[in-house]
Amino acid sequence: MAKENTISKGSFWAQLFQLKLYKKTQGRVTRQVTFAAIAIVFCLAAYRLDIWMSAAIKEATMSSSVRRLITLGIAAVGVGLAYRIVNYSRFADFLISVEAEMTKVSWPTRIELVRSSMVVIVVMFTMASVLAIYDIVWLRLLQFLGIRL
């Protein structure tokens, strides 16, 4: 018999509409950043919808105040949904784990970061130069042999 999942105490929809926050003291920073990112995506989508509606729908069909009300409604629903998603038990546990793992990462110092970035940039330009030289050599060789490109 399979081990039952003790994390979820109901379906996705039941957890989505509950008022209680799941492990509210754990993973706060990661949850807040994730919430902000999801909320910004919803607000930008609502803004783009507003722009599309203003171009596609004539003023006689729908007034600008109704259009703005629809846009604000969609943005509000999106922000509320984003808030509930980051408190959904499985997703919240994932975000809590992410924050715990991020504290274990050994971040480079500023000097190490600059040195590593310089190595990457130098290698990129070197490889680009080598490929450009190969390209020029092959082009000249093929032109010398009379092959048109």
C-alpha positions as CSV (number, residue, x, y, z in Angstrom):
1,M,0.0,0.0,0.0
2,A,1.4,3.4,-1.0
3,K,2.3,5.9,1.6
4,E,-0.3,8.7,1.8
5,N,0.7,12.3,1.2
6,T,0.5,14.0,4.6
7,I,1.3,17.4,3.3
8,S,-2.0,18.1,1.5
9,K,-5.2,18.2,3.5
10,G,-7.6,18.5,0.6
11,S,-7.7,19.1,-3.1
12,F,-5.9,21.9,-4.9
13,W,-9.1,23.9,-5.1
14,A,-9.9,23.5,-1.4
15,Q,-6.4,24.7,-0.5
16,L,-6.6,27.5,-2.9
17,F,-9.6,29.0,-1.3
18,Q,-8.7,28.5,2.4
19,L,-7.9,31.5,4.4
20,K,-5.1,30.0,6.6
21,L,-1.5,30.5,5.5
22,Y,0.6,27.4,5.1
23,K,3.8,27.5,7.2
24,K,3.7,31.3,7.3
25,T,7.1,31.8,9.0
26,Q,9.1,29.6,6.7
27,G,10.5,30.6,3.3
28,R,9.2,34.2,3.6
29,V,11.7,35.9,1.2
30,T,11.4,33.3,-1.5
31,R,7.6,33.4,-1.3
32,Q,7.5,37.2,-1.4
33,V,9.8,37.3,-4.4
34,T,7.8,34.6,-6.2
35,F,4.5,36.3,-5.3
36,A,5.8,39.6,-6.7
37,A,7.0,38.0,-9.9
38,I,3.6,36.2,-10.5
39,A,1.7,39.4,-9.6
40,I,3.8,41.5,-12.0
41,V,3.1,39.0,-14.8
42,F,-0.7,39.1,-14.1
43,C,-0.6,42.9,-14.0
44,L,1.4,43.2,-17.2
45,A,-1.1,40.8,-18.9
46,A,-4.0,42.9,-17.7
47,Y,-2.3,46.0,-19.0
48,R,-1.7,44.4,-22.4
49,L,-5.3,43.3,-22.5
50,D,-6.3,47.0,-21.8
51,I,-4.1,48.1,-24.7
52,W,-5.6,45.5,-27.0
53,M,-9.2,46.3,-26.0
54,S,-8.6,50.0,-26.6
55,A,-7.4,49.3,-30.1
56,A,-9.8,46.5,-31.0
57,I,-13.0,47.7,-29.4
58,K,-14.6,51.0,-30.4
59,E,-15.6,53.6,-27.8
60,A,-19.3,53.2,-28.8
61,T,-19.2,49.5,-27.9
62,M,-17.4,49.8,-24.5
63,S,-16.6,52.9,-22.6
64,S,-13.1,53.4,-21.3
65,S,-14.3,53.2,-17.7
66,V,-15.8,49.8,-18.2
67,R,-12.6,48.7,-20.0
68,R,-10.5,49.9,-17.1
69,L,-12.8,48.2,-14.6
70,I,-12.3,44.9,-16.5
71,T,-8.5,45.4,-16.5
72,L,-8.4,46.2,-12.8
73,G,-10.6,43.2,-12.0
74,I,-8.4,40.9,-13.9
75,A,-5.3,42.3,-12.2
76,A,-6.9,42.0,-8.8
77,V,-7.9,38.4,-9.4
78,G,-4.4,37.6,-10.7
79,V,-2.8,39.2,-7.6
80,G,-5.1,37.2,-5.3
81,L,-4.4,34.0,-7.2
82,A,-0.7,34.7,-7.0
83,Y,-1.0,35.1,-3.2
84,R,-2.9,31.8,-2.9
85,I,-0.5,29.9,-5.2
86,V,2.5,30.8,-3.1
87,N,0.6,29.5,-0.1
88,Y,-0.5,26.2,-1.7
89,S,1.1,23.5,0.4
90,R,3.2,21.7,-2.3
91,F,4.4,24.9,-3.9
92,A,5.1,26.5,-0.5
93,D,7.2,23.4,0.5
94,F,9.1,23.7,-2.7
95,L,9.8,27.4,-2.1
96,I,10.8,26.7,1.5
97,S,13.3,24.1,0.2
98,V,14.6,26.5,-2.4
99,E,15.3,29.1,0.3
100,A,17.0,26.5,2.5
101,E,19.2,25.4,-0.3
102,M,20.1,29.0,-1.3
103,T,21.5,29.5,2.2
104,K,23.9,26.6,1.7
105,V,25.3,28.1,-1.5
106,S,28.8,29.5,-1.2
107,W,28.6,32.8,-3.1
108,P,31.8,34.1,-4.7
109,T,33.4,37.3,-3.5
110,R,33.4,40.4,-5.7
111,I,37.0,39.8,-6.8
112,E,36.3,36.1,-7.7
113,L,33.2,37.3,-9.6
114,V,35.1,39.9,-11.6
115,R,38.0,37.4,-12.4
116,S,35.6,34.7,-13.5
117,S,33.6,37.2,-15.6
118,M,36.8,38.4,-17.3
119,V,37.8,34.8,-18.1
120,V,34.4,34.1,-19.7
121,I,34.5,37.4,-21.7
122,V,38.1,36.8,-22.9
123,V,37.3,33.2,-24.0
124,M,34.1,34.4,-25.8
125,F,36.0,37.0,-27.8
126,T,38.9,34.6,-28.5
127,M,36.5,31.9,-29.8
128,A,34.7,34.5,-31.9
129,S,37.9,35.7,-33.4
130,V,39.1,32.1,-34.1
131,L,35.8,31.3,-35.8
132,A,35.9,34.6,-37.8
133,I,39.4,33.7,-39.0
134,Y,38.3,30.2,-40.0
135,D,35.4,31.6,-41.8
136,I,37.6,34.1,-43.8
137,V,40.2,31.4,-44.6
138,W,37.5,29.0,-45.9
139,L,35.8,31.7,-47.9
140,R,39.1,32.8,-49.6
141,L,40.0,29.1,-50.2
142,L,36.6,28.3,-51.8
143,Q,36.8,31.6,-53.9
144,F,40.3,30.6,-55.1
145,L,39.0,27.2,-56.2
146,G,36.2,28.9,-58.1
147,I,33.3,27.8,-56.0
148,R,30.6,30.4,-55.7
149,L,28.8,30.8,-52.5
